[in-house]
Amino acid sequence: MNPIRGLHHVTAVARDPQRNVDFYRNVLGQRLVKRTVNFDSPDTYHFYFADATGNPGSVLTFFAWPNMRRGVRGNGETNVVAYNVPIGSLPFWQARLKQAEITTTPIQARFGQNVLAFSDPDGMGVELVEVENLPTVQHWEEGPIPQAHALRGFHSVTLWLDEVEPTSALLTQEMGYRFTGVEENRHRFQGDVNALGHIVDLVHRPGKIQAGFGAGSIHHIAFRVANDEEQLTYQSTLNEAGFRVSPVMDRSYFHSIYFREQGGVLFEIATDTPGFLIDEPKESLGEALKLPAWVEPQRAEIEASLLPLTLNPIEKASL
């Protein structure tokens, strides 16, 4: 069985769809590569932000639930998503985020890398990590951020847990990750170092408050496999290991299986194929509302239920 290389995508919850798009597209410079709906609740948006083409390991998605209460960060949940940025970029991002009225914490060192942390407008934890050997992404040339400072796909995710041993065993024994070190209560695991999002950090917080799901929460993290065959192998192996794995679900742009790891965090394993270019060309990704075939007959009703959304003009940032 091929080991998991890294993350495919991360899915979180936002309250205000317009604010969500304005922040991730116009402030952080991630392209809105897909505008669709929650397949399980098609009266709400599902946005996908990524590099220029939606490469696995660069994709942050949001369910936009306007009436959702604010989440509470705590154990049993993924609490931070981190992006790669070029060395020397953090002063640029400190200034840009301050201009956007986002408060950042002081730059800190972690496993020998500089880290800038902040919360997005819904309170979700985000970090930017300076990385020397940057992985390859498709830079969004029409976006607001020059390539010298642009986000370069995922660096890592951070899980807060009461116990780290069961999740550590899952990552190393069932998913092919390697334990690479510990700093204080942070345990680091790595997949393929050449892949985007190949790091998973487990933070040990015994007896601390449990997470309360809501706006600003990370709903699940998805790990990537190349194709349907690899996914079915993982489905069988994880079921045999005692995890309750879902049937394969068609998400149009990838196929998915889901299960909860021992600490309560929802994991997904998603296929790289077929990708985000199956229903619109690269040049116009994210500009139109795309619906799965099975709800297309309800398009008029669905569009009427969604809040209006504007792709506001992009202002190029200076170096």
PyMOL commands that set and color helices and strands:
alter all, ss='L'
color gray80, all
select helices_A, chain A and resi 17-27+90-99+165-174+228-240+282-284+293-305
alter helices_A, ss='H'
color red, helices_A
select strands_A, chain A and resi 7-14+31-38+41-50+59-64+77-86+108-110+113-119+125-131+154-161+178-183+186-190+199-204+218-225+249-250+254-260+266-274
alter strands_A, ss='S'
color yellow, strands_A
deselect
rebuild
show_as cartoon
